[in-house]
Structures are given as structure tokens and as C-alpha cells.
Amino acid sequence: MSELREIRERIARRSIQRRTTLLRQQRKRYLRWLAIAAIAGVLISMLAILANTFAFAVVAGILWLLALNRLMEYRQVERWLSRTATNERERAIWARIFYHELTHPSMWLSSSRWIARVTAALSIILVSAVVVAVSGFWTRLLYGLAFALVALHAFVWVNEMRNESRRLKEQRLLARYIWSDLT
């Protein structure tokens, strides 16, 4: 029986170690994006004030929204990293809370992510439409090839994600069978 407990402890420690590594990487990434978005937001805001243009003000607002979004995600990751479990029951409760918060972000965070996606898509469409409308044949051909490459890349990525999902399902099923044989 102690062997089984030892195996469970090793699995729990490995899971905590993986989650901590992932969270530390995310924290670094969020901090970098926060700094980049805040600096760019300050510079574009100054440019908007000096040039007295509405377009730069909109871009500065989007950058400030991105910086605020990254700040919220950074704080959330900090909160997750500060939790420490003392026993197996607390560890299970905190893992459940962690995965719930990860899959169900706050309304503000979800809204700002949605706004960012829509803004990015509209920006790409607007820039592409303007460039294609005022350009010649070769530029249109180049844009067509670029969009075809992006579509091909997206198709390959979706296909790989589907294959990876299938592989993970099979791996989980196998792990479940192995675990049931151990217990």
C-alpha cells in the first residue's frame, strides 16, 4: 500500500512541477507583453496628442486595453503561483480551482480577448483591402499568394491539432487502463 501512495505522491509532485513551470513561462511572457504594450501605448498616446488625430487615439486605446489585459493575466498567474498545498486534499482542491479559473476566465478578460481578436481581424482585412485596391497586378498576386500560404498553414495546423487530440485521447485511455491495473 505504501508503494501505491509513493506513486501517487510522485505523480502529484510531477503535476505540480509541470504546472509551476508552465505558469512561470506564462508570467514572463505576460510581463514582456505588458511592458511592450505599455511603452507603445505611451508613445502612440503622445503621438495622438501631438498630431491631434483620432486614428492614433484609437490605436493607443487598443494598446492600453492590451496592456490592461496582460496586467490582469499576470496578476492571475501570480495568484496561482503563490498557492501552496500542505496536504493531498488541499492540493486536489487547488488543482480544481486552477483548472476552473484557467478554462473560465473573468468576464473582463474574455471581453478584452474578444475585442482584441475582432480588432486584429478587422485591421488585417482593412489593410489588405486598401493595399489590394490601390496596387497593381504583382502586388495583388503577392497578396493572393500570402493569403494562400496563410490558409495552407492554418489547414496544416488544424490537422495537426486534430491528430494530437486523437493521440492524447488514446494516451489518456491507455493511462487510465494502466492506472486501474495498478490500483
C-alpha positions as CSV (number, residue, x, y, z in Angstrom):
1,M,0.0,0.0,0.0
2,S,2.9,2.4,0.7
3,E,4.1,1.8,-2.8
4,L,0.9,3.0,-4.2
5,R,1.0,6.1,-2.0
6,E,4.5,6.8,-3.2
7,I,3.5,6.5,-6.8
8,R,0.6,8.9,-6.2
9,E,2.9,11.4,-4.5
10,R,5.4,11.3,-7.4
11,I,2.6,11.8,-9.9
12,A,1.3,14.8,-7.8
13,R,4.7,16.3,-7.5
14,R,5.3,15.9,-11.2
15,S,2.0,17.5,-12.0
16,I,2.7,20.5,-9.6
17,Q,6.2,20.8,-11.2
18,R,4.7,21.0,-14.7
19,R,2.1,23.4,-13.7
20,T,4.6,25.7,-12.0
21,T,6.9,25.6,-15.0
22,L,4.1,26.5,-17.3
23,L,2.9,29.3,-15.0
24,R,6.4,30.8,-14.7
25,Q,6.8,30.8,-18.5
26,Q,3.4,32.5,-18.9
27,R,4.3,35.0,-16.2
28,K,7.4,36.0,-18.1
29,R,5.5,36.3,-21.4
30,Y,2.7,38.4,-19.9
31,L,5.2,40.7,-18.3
32,R,7.1,41.2,-21.5
33,W,3.9,41.9,-23.4
34,L,2.7,44.2,-20.7
35,A,5.9,46.3,-20.9
36,I,5.8,46.4,-24.7
37,A,2.1,47.4,-24.9
38,A,2.5,50.0,-22.2
39,I,5.6,51.6,-23.8
40,A,3.9,51.5,-27.2
41,G,0.7,52.9,-25.6
42,V,2.6,55.8,-24.1
43,L,4.4,56.6,-27.4
44,I,1.2,56.4,-29.5
45,S,-0.7,58.4,-27.0
46,M,1.9,61.2,-27.1
47,L,1.8,61.0,-30.9
48,A,-2.0,61.2,-30.9
49,I,-1.9,64.3,-28.6
50,L,0.8,66.0,-30.7
51,A,-0.8,65.1,-34.1
52,N,-4.3,65.7,-32.8
53,T,-5.7,62.7,-34.7
54,F,-8.4,60.3,-33.8
55,A,-6.9,57.3,-35.6
56,F,-3.8,57.3,-33.3
57,A,-6.1,57.7,-30.3
58,V,-8.0,54.6,-31.3
59,V,-4.7,52.7,-31.7
60,A,-3.4,54.0,-28.3
61,G,-6.7,52.8,-26.7
62,I,-6.3,49.4,-28.2
63,L,-2.7,49.2,-26.9
64,W,-3.8,50.3,-23.4
65,L,-6.5,47.6,-23.5
66,L,-3.9,45.1,-24.4
67,A,-1.6,46.3,-21.5
68,L,-4.5,46.1,-19.1
69,N,-5.4,42.6,-20.3
70,R,-1.8,41.4,-19.8
71,L,-1.7,43.0,-16.4
72,M,-4.8,41.1,-15.3
73,E,-3.4,37.8,-16.7
74,Y,-0.1,38.5,-14.9
75,R,-1.9,39.0,-11.6
76,Q,-3.9,35.9,-12.1
77,V,-0.7,33.8,-12.8
78,E,0.9,35.4,-9.7
79,R,-2.1,34.3,-7.6
80,W,-1.8,30.8,-8.9
81,L,1.9,30.6,-8.2
82,S,1.5,31.9,-4.7
83,R,-0.7,29.0,-3.6
84,T,1.0,26.1,-1.8
85,A,-0.7,23.0,-0.7
86,T,0.1,21.3,2.6
87,N,-1.7,18.0,2.1
88,E,-3.3,15.9,-0.7
89,R,-6.8,17.3,-0.1
90,E,-5.8,20.9,-0.4
91,R,-3.7,20.1,-3.5
92,A,-6.8,18.5,-5.2
93,I,-9.0,21.5,-4.3
94,W,-6.4,24.0,-5.6
95,A,-5.9,22.0,-8.8
96,R,-9.6,22.0,-9.4
97,I,-9.8,25.8,-8.7
98,F,-6.8,26.3,-11.0
99,Y,-8.2,24.4,-13.9
100,H,-11.6,26.0,-13.5
101,E,-10.1,29.5,-13.5
102,L,-8.0,28.6,-16.5
103,T,-10.9,27.4,-18.5
104,H,-13.4,30.0,-17.3
105,P,-11.6,33.4,-17.2
106,S,-13.3,36.5,-15.9
107,M,-15.8,38.4,-17.9
108,W,-13.5,41.4,-18.4
109,L,-10.7,39.1,-19.6
110,S,-12.9,37.3,-22.0
111,S,-14.3,40.5,-23.4
112,S,-10.9,42.1,-23.9
113,R,-9.7,39.0,-25.7
114,W,-12.8,39.1,-27.9
115,I,-12.2,42.8,-28.7
116,A,-8.6,42.1,-29.5
117,R,-9.5,39.3,-31.9
118,V,-12.1,41.3,-33.7
119,T,-9.8,44.3,-33.9
120,A,-6.9,42.2,-35.3
121,A,-9.1,40.6,-37.9
122,L,-10.6,44.0,-38.9
123,S,-7.2,45.6,-39.1
124,I,-5.9,42.8,-41.4
125,I,-8.9,43.0,-43.6
126,L,-8.8,46.8,-43.8
127,V,-5.1,47.0,-44.6
128,S,-5.4,44.1,-47.2
129,A,-8.4,45.8,-48.8
130,V,-6.6,49.2,-49.1
131,V,-3.3,47.6,-50.4
132,V,-5.1,45.5,-53.0
133,A,-7.4,48.3,-54.1
134,V,-4.6,50.8,-54.8
135,S,-1.9,48.4,-56.0
136,G,-1.0,46.8,-59.3
137,F,-1.2,43.2,-60.6
138,W,2.0,42.0,-59.0
139,T,1.1,43.2,-55.5
140,R,-2.3,41.6,-55.8
141,L,-0.7,38.4,-56.9
142,L,1.7,38.6,-53.9
143,Y,-1.2,39.2,-51.5
144,G,-3.0,36.3,-53.1
145,L,0.0,34.0,-52.6
146,A,0.4,35.3,-49.0
147,F,-3.2,34.6,-48.1
148,A,-2.9,31.1,-49.8
149,L,0.2,30.3,-47.7
150,V,-1.6,31.5,-44.5
151,A,-4.7,29.4,-45.4
152,L,-2.4,26.4,-46.0
153,H,-0.6,26.9,-42.7
154,A,-4.0,27.2,-40.9
155,F,-5.1,24.0,-42.5
156,V,-2.0,22.1,-41.6
157,W,-2.2,23.5,-38.0
158,V,-5.8,22.4,-37.6
159,N,-5.0,19.0,-39.0
160,E,-2.1,18.6,-36.5
161,M,-4.2,19.7,-33.6
162,R,-6.9,17.1,-34.5
163,N,-4.2,14.4,-34.7
164,E,-2.7,15.5,-31.4
165,S,-6.1,15.5,-29.8
166,R,-6.7,11.9,-31.0
167,R,-3.3,10.8,-29.8
168,L,-3.9,12.4,-26.4
169,K,-7.3,10.7,-26.0
170,E,-5.7,7.3,-26.8
171,Q,-2.9,8.1,-24.4
172,R,-5.3,9.0,-21.6
173,L,-7.3,5.9,-22.2
174,L,-4.2,3.8,-22.0
175,A,-3.0,5.6,-18.8
176,R,-6.4,5.0,-17.3
177,Y,-6.2,1.3,-18.0
178,I,-2.7,1.1,-16.6
179,W,-3.7,3.1,-13.5
180,S,-6.7,0.8,-12.9
181,D,-4.4,-2.2,-13.1
182,L,-2.1,-0.7,-10.5
183,T,-4.9,0.0,-8.1
